[in-house]
C-alpha cells in the first residue's frame, strides 16, 4: 500500500455488485482525484484477511440471494474489526444486501433465518410477493436523492439508536409501512438505493468530506 493514498476496502466486490453498485466506488475515486488525492481499492473477499483500521472508507454492495448467502457465512470473521471501525465514527456505505447483513438477521421467504453481523439494530424479512422495484425519491439532511430500488427484503429498525437516511417522497425505501429510506449511524450509511446512489452529488460530496477527514486522522496518527 502507498502510505500517501486514501485506502478503500470493497467488501466482496466479486460477489456483491448488483445493479452497478461498483459505480459508487468509481464516483468516490473520481471525486477524491478531483480533490487532489490518490486512492487504492482492495477487494476483501472469501478468505481474505481484513483489518478495517487500515482503511479510510469501507464499501459493501448488494448481491443476489445465492451470493448473499455465501457472503453471510464468511462475514462473521470480520465482525470485530468492522464494529470497531463503525463505532469509531469512520465512513462506511452499505447498499441493499450489504445493508441487510449488518443487522441481526434476515428471514427468507422459505422461513429460513440467516444471521447477520448484529452490528446495527435492524432485521429484514423477505416477502417474494411484495417486490419493491422502481424509481425512488427522498429527502436527506444533505438534500434530495433520486435513485432506483429493487428488493424483496423489508427492513425494520429494532430501536431508536438509528436515524433514517431519508424520508420517502416516491418509492418504498426500507419497507412499505414506515415511509423512510435507509439508515444512518455515526458515519455509517445503509441504503436500498442503486443507480448508483452516489450519482447524487450531494451525498457523494458529503461522504468524500468524511473520507478525507478520516484519511488525515489516520495518517497523522501513524506519524
Rosetta blueprint (number, residue, H / E / L):
1 X L
2 X L
3 X L
4 X L
5 X L
6 X E
7 X E
8 X E
9 X E
10 X E
11 X E
12 X L
13 X L
14 X L
15 X L
16 X L
17 X L
18 X H
19 X H
20 X H
21 X L
22 X H
23 X H
24 X H
25 X H
26 X H
27 X H
28 X H
29 X H
30 X H
31 X H
32 X H
33 X H
34 X H
35 X L
36 X L
37 X L
38 X L
39 X E
40 X E
41 X E
42 X E
43 X E
44 X E
45 X L
46 X L
47 X L
48 X L
49 X L
50 X L
51 X L
52 X H
53 X H
54 X H
55 X L
56 X L
57 X E
58 X E
59 X E
60 X E
61 X L
62 X L
63 X L
64 X L
65 X H
66 X H
67 X H
68 X H
69 X H
70 X H
71 X H
72 X H
73 X H
74 X H
75 X H
76 X H
77 X H
78 X H
79 X H
80 X H
81 X H
82 X H
83 X H
84 X H
85 X H
86 X H
87 X H
88 X L
89 X L
90 X L
91 X L
92 X E
93 X E
94 X E
95 X E
96 X L
97 X H
98 X H
99 X H
100 X H
101 X H
102 X L
103 X L
104 X L
105 X E
106 X E
107 X E
108 X L
109 X L
110 X L
111 X L
112 X L
113 X E
114 X E
115 X E
116 X L
117 X L
118 X L
119 X L
120 X L
121 X L
122 X E
123 X E
124 X E
125 X E
126 X E
127 X L
128 X L
129 X L
130 X L
131 X L
132 X E
133 X E
134 X E
135 X E
136 X E
137 X E
138 X E
139 X E
140 X E
141 X L
142 X L
143 X E
144 X E
145 X E
146 X E
147 X E
148 X E
149 X E
150 X E
151 X E
152 X L
153 X E
154 X E
155 X E
156 X E
157 X E
158 X L
159 X L
160 X L
161 X L
162 X L
163 X E
164 X L
165 X L
166 X E
167 X E
168 X E
169 X E
170 X E
171 X L
172 X L
173 X L
174 X L
175 X L
176 X L
177 X L
178 X L
179 X L
180 X E
181 X E
182 X L
183 X E
184 X E
185 X E
186 X L
187 X L
188 X E
189 X E
190 X E
191 X E
192 X L
193 X L
194 X E
195 X L
196 X L
197 X H
198 X H
199 X H
200 X L
201 X H
202 X H
203 X H
204 X H
205 X H
206 X H
207 X H
208 X H
209 X H
210 X H
211 X H
212 X H
213 X H
214 X H
215 X H
216 X H
217 X H
218 X H
219 X H
220 X H
221 X H
222 X H
223 X L
